[in-house]
Amino acid sequence: MDMNQCSGEQYGKADARLNALYAKLTRLLEKDTAADQPKRETGRKEHNQTAILKLRAAERAWIQYRDLHCDAARDQFEGGSMSPMVWADCMTKITDHRIDELKDAYGADRELE
């Protein structure tokens, strides 16, 4: 039971890190969009808005993938006492990987730490 609780806490921390990173990234993209001057940089403003929409769509798709993947991992131990730990460990690993993906994709020219 302690291992399940520890794994759940680790996932909670990873999820909080991801949510903070995603919020910061979204704010930066929205700030870029708002900063674009309406007449001279219309194309860039539209590009930034499209980037935000695509990020949101990608995040929704990623959440669906994460949930299905980790549910499948947990189902291998259906009814077992370690099933919650397997699920939480999977969620933590997948979430940490997503954090790295976002940093790699958007962090080259931004401060996302």
C-alpha positions in Angstrom: 0.0 0.0 0.0 2.9 2.4 0.8 4.4 1.7 -2.6 1.1 2.5 -4.3 0.8 5.8 -2.3 4.4 6.8 -3.1 3.9 6.1 -6.8 0.7 8.1 -6.8 2.5 11.0 -5.2 5.3 10.9 -7.8 2.7 11.0 -10.5 1.0 14.0 -8.8 4.3 15.9 -8.8 5.0 15.0 -12.5 1.5 16.1 -13.5 1.9 19.4 -11.6 5.2 20.1 -13.4 3.6 19.3 -16.8 0.6 21.6 -16.0 2.9 24.4 -15.0 5.0 24.0 -18.1 2.0 23.9 -20.4 0.5 27.0 -18.8 3.7 28.9 -19.1 4.1 27.8 -22.8 0.5 28.8 -23.6 1.0 32.2 -21.9 4.2 32.8 -23.9 2.4 31.9 -27.2 -0.6 34.1 -26.3 1.8 36.9 -25.3 3.5 36.6 -28.7 0.1 36.8 -30.4 -1.0 39.8 -28.5 2.3 41.6 -29.1 2.0 41.3 -32.9 1.0 44.6 -34.4 -2.4 44.2 -36.1 -1.6 45.7 -39.5 2.1 44.9 -40.1 2.2 41.4 -38.7 -1.2 39.9 -39.5 0.4 36.8 -40.9 2.5 36.2 -37.9 -0.4 36.8 -35.6 -2.4 34.2 -37.5 0.5 31.8 -37.4 0.8 32.2 -33.6 -2.9 31.6 -33.1 -2.7 28.5 -35.2 0.3 27.3 -33.2 -1.8 27.7 -30.0 -4.7 25.7 -31.5 -2.4 23.0 -32.6 -0.7 22.8 -29.2 -4.0 22.4 -27.5 -5.1 19.7 -30.0 -1.9 17.9 -29.6 -2.2 18.0 -25.8 -5.8 16.6 -25.9 -4.6 13.8 -28.2 -1.6 13.2 -25.9 -3.9 12.9 -22.9 -6.0 10.4 -24.6 -2.9 8.4 -25.6 -1.5 8.6 -22.0 -4.7 7.4 -20.5 -5.2 4.5 -22.9 -1.6 3.4 -22.7 -1.4 3.4 -18.9 -4.8 1.8 -18.5 -3.5 -1.0 -20.7 -0.4 -1.3 -18.6 -2.5 -1.5 -15.4 -4.9 -4.1 -16.9 -2.0 -6.6 -17.0 -2.3 -6.6 -13.2 -6.1 -6.3 -13.0 -7.3 -7.1 -9.5 -3.7 -7.3 -8.1 -2.5 -5.1 -5.3 0.2 -3.6 -7.5 -2.2 -2.4 -10.2 -2.4 1.2 -8.9 1.4 1.4 -8.7 1.8 0.1 -12.2 -0.7 2.7 -13.4 0.9 5.6 -11.5 4.5 4.6 -12.6 3.3 4.5 -16.2 1.6 7.9 -15.8 4.8 9.4 -14.3 7.1 8.1 -17.0 4.7 9.2 -19.8 4.3 12.6 -18.2 8.0 13.1 -17.8 8.5 12.2 -21.4 5.9 14.8 -22.5 7.7 17.4 -20.4 10.9 16.7 -22.3 9.0 16.8 -25.7 7.5 20.2 -24.9 10.9 21.5 -23.8 12.6 20.2 -26.9 9.9 21.5 -29.3 9.3 24.9 -27.7 12.3 25.5 -25.4 15.0 26.2 -27.8 14.3 30.0 -27.9 12.2 30.3 -24.7 12.8 30.1 -21.0 10.5 27.2 -20.0 12.2 26.2 -16.8 
